[in-house]
Amino acid sequence: MSVPQTLSPATELVATNTAHFPNESAEYRTARNALLVEEIELRRHVERVAAQRRALPQGGEVSHDFEFVSEAGPVRLSSLFGDKDTLMVYSMMFGPERKGPCPSCTSFLSSWNGTAANLRERAAIVVTARSPIERLAEYKKQRGFAYLPFVSDASADYTRTYVNPEDADVPGFSVFTRRDGTVYHFYSGELSGAMADPGQDPRGAPDLDPLWLMLDVTPEGRGTDWYPKLDYGHK
């Protein structure tokens, strides 16, 4: 059993900060140090939430070994783990009725593709959608997602169980764990639109798309009317 650590007050840690930049005003430094206190508290809160997530009781057993279609043919959920004990499944908005893939989902996956090169050393990851595998394979090729395997949930069994019971074209993210050969549900994103704060788009916590986290440190922030696109028309 780990011994709880006693953390120094954030204000004491900030008092050790020696950062100063050319021509900054006293007002800037005071405000920046006050922000630094909040950043330390945010870091600690993220750690507490992550620890609480890891400490969740064992989730429900996945009694049905869902079948998907991979580029190599039919594949079961249990085999998507490979040699890992953890499997992340991102369900993107790219149903057969859509003319094209979701731009926001594509933004997620563009960032995750690079991360997956390292992530797959610790956990398995797969992307699924309701479109036929041929369509998903072409999308994967066009976007250059070399490190993300794609599978089609042709039957919608998985989607109805872990994403949306009505098989709606909505995104989903779930994590599964394998213990002694049995697969269990560990975690799914559950922050819905009904839980969004005023003036904000629905989002998870933490936000899993680095795009938005990077915009959070800019003067303009995320904005209120800008969203990722599939093509910006740049030469």
Secondary structure, 3 states (H helix, E strand, C coil): CCCCCCCCCHHHHHCCCCCCCCCCCHHHHHHHHHHHHHHHHHHHHHHHHHHHHHCCCCCCECCCCCEEEECCEEEEHHHHHCCCCEEEEEECCCCCCCCCCCHHHHHHHHHHHHHHHHHCCCCEEEEEECCCHHHHHHHHHHHCCCCCCEEECCCCHHHHHHCCCCCCCCCEEEEEEEECCEEEEEEECCCCHHHCCCCCCCCCCCCCCHHHHHHCCCCCCCCCCCCCCCCCCCC
